[in-house]
Amino acid sequence: MKNVGTILLSLSLLIFGTTPAVASWYEVTGSAAVVSSESQAKLYALEDAIYKAISFSGADIGSISNLYPLLDAQRTEFQFTNHEVRYILIEEQEVKNDVAYVKVRIDIYPSASGCQVEQYKKTVLVSDMSLASPQQAVMGQIYQLGDDFAQVLNKQLDKESHSFISVGTTDYDIDKNYPARLKMIAEDNNAQYIITGNITDLTATISVDSSNNEVINRQFAMDLNVFDGETGNEVMDRNYREIARWPFPKTSQVDTQSARFWASTYGEMLLRLSRNIMLDLESELSCKITLPEVISKSDHKVMMNLGRIHGVQKGDKLQLWHTGSFIDQRGLPRNKVTQSDITLTVDRVYETEAELLVDQIELADSIQIGDVMHKQIKN
């Protein structure tokens, strides 16, 4: 699978002053395939440039989703307040070989205070995406598109997300009506969140261009749901709809795992969508607390279920919270979490786990498997 478009990225930095919030100019070229119109492609290319600049600068990518709706393909200058992106100047725009290119200069003030800065990465499990109407997949025989798109989203989160790391994909049926089952699936996969989706529209429209050639435009609509693995409750519900040119013959069988498919205009649209989903997740969930769990204990040492890939470092300090359950007045089971006086220090870090030393040895016996911890923010 290739990256969206040809990456044309040139960065020129102009540093102003020596204050902690350093202002930098980034010169970036974004690209996007022309699908419905050149104007829309230029807007997508502008979004691509902004994403590249913010991602490279170390600013909070979770703020990008709030910025995109304010963009307009007809304008050449943008100025924002209360945002890490302060100013955008479009220097050049062109369309070549059905690809739009937009060269911009972006003024960014990374605040270094985004929610992801002091948080460990959150683990997510991506479920295979179902097809609401399999008959809509007949053209191209793309019945595996849901599974393959789940793999794309999985890689997107694993490689480019600041706040999340994927533990893989699953073909388990994810049903919000069975929260206890969702909790079991999350626990078995060490996932804080479960992401699932249902593809609701793959229909196509056929028209004829000026040269009397058939042009097929195909929809892609999806309902996306995210569940908290600790409670089984739904924490995010989004709907997405895109349309792109379907460049394959109506009667051909299309391999949705092939480079040919993902390099097509339709594949590039799906790649752009997977990135937008990641940005929405960053916007909605990056500020949620990451709570590693105690998975084993011995004497004054405990092992937790987060490690190097989640951002754990030797010397990190964590506060322990005791977990428990009780039956309320209505006879319903409830969970409770109680802050303790125990702090722990990371002593050894492994790939997906870490060993911690209990700072208050006399309180170590009160620690139970399943207790959770919260990383203390450094002053």
C-alpha positions, 0 to 999 in steps of 0.5 A: 500500500502506497502513501496518498499521492506523491509526497512532496515535502520541503520544510523551511523553519524560521525560529522567532525568539527563544521562548518555550513556545517556538514559532516556526514557518513550515513550507509544505506541498500537499496533494490529492487526486481529482475526483468530483472537481478540481476545487474539491481536490485542491481543498483535500490537497490543502488538508494534506499539507496541513496534516503533514506540517502539524505532524512534522512539527510535533503539534497536537494532531487532535486539533486538525479535525476542528480546523478542516471545516474552516477551510475554503478552496477559494481563499488563499489566506487563513488566520486563526486564534486560539489554535496552534496553527496561526496563519496559512498562506497558499503560495501555489496551486496546480493540477497535473495529470488529474492530481491537485498540488497546493504549496502553502506556508504555515505558521505553527506554535506547538504548545507542547501541552496537548493531551497526548504529551503526558499520556501513555498511548491508548491501546485499540482493537480494530474490528473487521468492518461489516457490509450492511448490503453485500449485494452492493459489493457485486460490482468488482466483487469487493466483498472483502473491502470491510476487512481490508479497510480495517487493516488500513485503519489498523496500520494508520493508527499504528504508524501515525497516531500520537495517542493510540497504538493498535493491538491488531484486528479481530473478526469477533462480532462487536455488538453494543447490546452485549457490553459484558462480551465487549469487555471480555474481548477487550480484556483478552486483547489488552485493548482500552478501546474497540473500534468497529464499523458498518459500511452502509453504501457502496452504490455507483452512478454511471454517466458519459463524459464529453468523449462518450466514455463511461464514468463510474462514481462510487459511494462509500458510507460508513457508520463508525463506533468506538467502545470503552473496553473497561465498561463496554459502553459506546464512547463515539459514534460517527458517520462518514460519506465519500464519493470517488471515481471507480476506474475499473470495468463494471464486470472485472473482479477487483482485489482490494488487497492489491497495490493497484486498488489502493493506488486508484482514485477510489483507494486514495479516497479510502486512505484519506478517509482512514486518516480523517478517522484517526484525526477524529479519534485523536480529537475525541479521545486523546484527553481520556486518561490512560489507565495501565493495570496491575497484571502481576505482583511479588513483594514490592514489585508489580508488573503493568500491561503497558510498555515501551511501545506505549511510551513508558520510560524508566523513572516514570512515577504512577499513582495507584488506584484500587478497583473493586465492585459492589451491588447497589440498592437496586441489585445492580453490579457496580464498579468503583475506583478508589485513590490510594496513597501508593505511588510506583516508579518504573524500574524496567521497561519491556516491549508491552509491559513494565516492572514497577517498584512500590515506593511505600513498601509497607503498603505493597500488600494492599495492591491487587491484580486489576488495580489501575495506575495513572501517570503523574504529570511532571511539573 
